[in-house]
Amino acid sequence: MRLGGRMQAAAEILADIQTRHRPVPEALRDWGQAHRFAGSGDRAAISNLVLDVLRRKQSHAWLMDSDAAADLVVAALVRQWGYQIDALIEELRDDRFAPELRDPQQLYDQLSRDLDEAPEFIRADCPEWVVEECKSAFGDAWIAELQALAERAPLDLRINGLKANRDKVLKSLRTPAAGATALAPHGIRIPAPEGPRRQIAATNEVAFAKGWFEVQDEGSQLAAAMTGAQAGEQILDFCAGAGGKTLAMAAAMRNRGQIHAYDVDRHRMAPMVERLRRAGARNVQLVENADALAALQGRMDRVLVDAPCTGTGTWRRRPDAKWRLSSDTLAQRQGEQDAVLDAAALHVRPGGTLTYVTCSVLPSENGDRAAAFAARHPQFTICDSAAQWHSVVPEGSPVPEGPTAADLLLSPHRTATDGFYIVQFQRAGA
Ligand SMILES: C[S@@+](CC[C@H](N)C(=O)[O-])C[C@H]1O[C@@H](n2cnc3c(N)ncnc32)[C@H](O)[C@@H]1O
């Protein structure tokens, strides 16, 4: 396919997402099934274009004075893919599948408007109703923070120390752009490809099948490391899901001690069985029902709550979620977060720790929930995260302090990771 056909396809898929409120992966898959002639390069380019438009949908629409999908696609090609307007017009000139472009002068005038004149939420490319929360999370840097959340994300891998090391994985990948992550001790980063290019399919690698690495954002790797899970300890991963952090803790514990992995939705844990086998992790026990948790009460050295949240910290990877988020969903998550913290806290032994993590940057899911928990549970005090941070990351890495300075707030702008909030409590007594 030539560029015009790809643009047309992206516009059709965007219209489908908009009008039928469909998740992006579903809309892309259906388009692919209905257009089997499209090669893998076409599919990658179309998918990149759709996701790029969604990342900057609002500022594109403001500049173009239109939220028509075809106009947003043109804006993405110029603003995100680096096309010069003249070159774009030239490339589309004899392309019969290309969408009709506006008059070149009008295009030029619109795309060179000064975005600084747009309202703040347009410059930040976020829903207007989250502005106050974002200001309170990031202060003066909030627009830069939100703009960083509107960029493409790299692909991060976590080396499984039970089976491999960084050099071994880097050699097997043979991807010149791959290198060590700046903060996470077992991470590899492959930068996001530009324009239409495809990211490597890491899960098709032999090294992946052998369990040498997992795909995991650097922020998520750091969140798991911040639990401080040590060999020989008893750990409860209370919101284990498919086990991203369980696997990271199992590797850190060198298979010694025990991780009890629980999730209220046990179906979510099913993929973990195969992931654990592949990783050679043998110290994880899946807890399939809440009754079985009773035996663990008051006995755990560490409990991790990787709480259900709005996922605002992952907007780079799931830009459609940004536009679907509602204040009702946010309020619902807060209730779930309080409940899950209260339930998980029962399992911490005296002197043990409780780590609360979200992949959100919104204070009402983060510091506010931590403060409310501390007020309800005076036997838990907030630990100073800085010492633990320094024990995980390379010397001299600044502490990405959260609002209380004892907690942490990671973000694409601060730490070049997804957005994560991390706070640790210690239960009184020894
Ligand atoms: C952010 S996801 C966990 C991701 C996982 N820890 C990982 O690293 O791959 C949050 C999980 O919390 C689970 N959850 C929600 N409410 C819960 C509750 N009350 N008790 C336990 N798990 C809960 C959800 O089913 C979901 O799988």
The ligand as an ORCA input file, in Angstrom:
! r2SCAN-3c Opt
* xyz 0 1
  C      -2.983     -3.447     37.947
  S      -3.716     -4.991     37.813
  C      -2.451     -6.076     38.395
  C      -1.288     -6.237     37.455
  C      -0.276     -7.272     37.921
  N       0.134     -7.076     39.293
  C       0.967     -7.253     37.068
  O       2.013     -6.737     37.464
  O       0.882     -7.808     35.951
  C      -4.841     -4.987     39.147
  C      -5.467     -6.323     39.485
  O      -6.180     -6.160     40.697
  C      -7.220     -7.102     40.687
  N      -8.190     -6.726     41.744
  C      -9.153     -5.796     41.715
  N      -9.812     -5.737     42.878
  C      -9.248     -6.660     43.684
  C      -9.494     -7.100     45.014
  N     -10.466     -6.569     45.750
  N      -8.714     -8.074     45.527
  C      -7.723     -8.616     44.777
  N      -7.455     -8.266     43.489
  C      -8.192     -7.289     42.952
  C      -7.743     -7.039     39.287
  O      -8.450     -8.227     38.952
  C      -6.456     -6.863     38.470
  O      -5.996     -8.088     37.975
*
